[in-house]
Amino acid sequence: MHSEGHVPMVRPVTGDARERQISRAFVELADTLVDDYDMIDMLDRLVAHSVLLLGADAAAIMLVDADGELRTVAASSEDAELMELLQLQAGEGPCVECVRTSAPVAVVDLSDTDRWPRFVAAVAARTEFRSVHALPLRLRGQAIGAMNLLHRAPGPLPENDLALGQALADVATIGILAERTVRRTEVVAEQLQTALNSRVIIEQAKGVIAQYGGLPMDQAFERLRGYSRRHNLRLADVARNVVNGRLNPRGVVTEAGARRR
């Protein structure tokens, strides 16, 4: 099953525009690393910057939860989230191997590898992605997760892009572990679990908004995220209010629609 509609190829910014975008990305991400910052929003911004700067068609971040299981915590699109789900269902794939080895994993052509037969078969049947680059989120040599860069065309990433991608992954690690109190493994696990639990609430809120507004899940997330940023609220808090009925989804849907008119 492939995604409906034609998705244009993402072209990376180049030249002076690329330098400005790199600076803008790191400044914006650094600005989020303040007390009580919104980790989910920071990771969401990071995958968006990765797509733009590295010419990826999509990107996603997975983290290891308190039970040692991988879970998706940020994705640039529903297709990217599906790609991560296929790895979890198969129990194999670039991201799984990246976390296990704490090393980057590059697959320039998924149709030309026999490393993960169940995963590759599922990808061919259900997505249009044909190359994957997984970069580890490392804490003292141990991977706490991975960032996946997904492309619909086969091919390698230039070394400079891989280096930039790893730098962005390192920023994600710094953001996750930014609290000064992070000293012990159980504290790290608690912070990771908080991010993962927030993602569950956000997924539930996306479903509520999508059903109310008759929207695709990608657009529902854009409405939710836009509402939280316009009102300077934490994304997870807005999602929780939608799920619990304290925030009418009509406000999230119609406010965004009114701003576009």
WOPE-V562220 format. One record per backbone hydrogen bond with DSSP energy under -0.5 kcal/mol. NH is the residue of the N-H (numbers start at 1). CO is the residue of the C=O. Records with the same first field share a line. If there is no record, write none. Layout:
NH: CO, CO
This chain:
8: 6
12: 10
13: 52
17: 14
18: 14
19: 15
20: 16
21: 17
22: 18
23: 19
24: 20
25: 21
26: 22
27: 23
28: 24
29: 25
30: 26
31: 27
32: 28, 29
33: 29, 30
34: 32
37: 34
39: 37
42: 38
43: 39
44: 40
45: 41
46: 42
47: 43
48: 44
49: 45
50: 46
51: 47
52: 48
53: 49
54: 50
55: 51
56: 50, 51
57: 150
58: 150
60: 148
61: 74
62: 146
63: 71
64: 144
65: 69
68: 65
71: 63
73: 61
74: 61
76: 59
81: 77
82: 78
83: 79
84: 80
85: 81
86: 82
87: 83
88: 84
89: 85
90: 86
91: 87
92: 87
97: 93
98: 94
99: 95
100: 96
101: 97
102: 98
103: 98
105: 134
107: 132
110: 130
112: 109
113: 110
120: 116
121: 117
122: 118
123: 119
124: 120
125: 121
126: 122
127: 123
130: 151
131: 151
132: 107
133: 149
134: 105
135: 147
137: 145
138: 136
139: 142
142: 139
144: 137
145: 137
146: 62
147: 135
148: 60
149: 133
150: 58, 148
151: 131
155: 108
162: 158
163: 159
164: 160
165: 161
166: 162
167: 163
168: 164
169: 165
170: 166
171: 167
172: 168
173: 169
174: 170
175: 171
176: 172
177: 173
178: 175
182: 179
183: 181
187: 184
188: 184
189: 185
190: 186
191: 187
192: 188
193: 189
194: 190
195: 191
196: 192
197: 193
198: 194
199: 195
200: 196
201: 197
202: 198
203: 199
204: 200
205: 201
206: 202
207: 203
208: 204
209: 205
210: 206
211: 207
212: 208
213: 209
214: 210
215: 210
220: 216
221: 217
222: 218
223: 219
224: 220
225: 221
226: 222
227: 223
228: 224
229: 225
230: 226
231: 227
232: 229
233: 228
238: 234
239: 235
240: 236
241: 237
242: 238
243: 239
244: 240
245: 241, 242
246: 241
247: 241
251: 248
252: 248
253: 249
254: 250
255: 251
256: 252
257: 253
258: 254
259: 255
260: 256
261: 257, 258
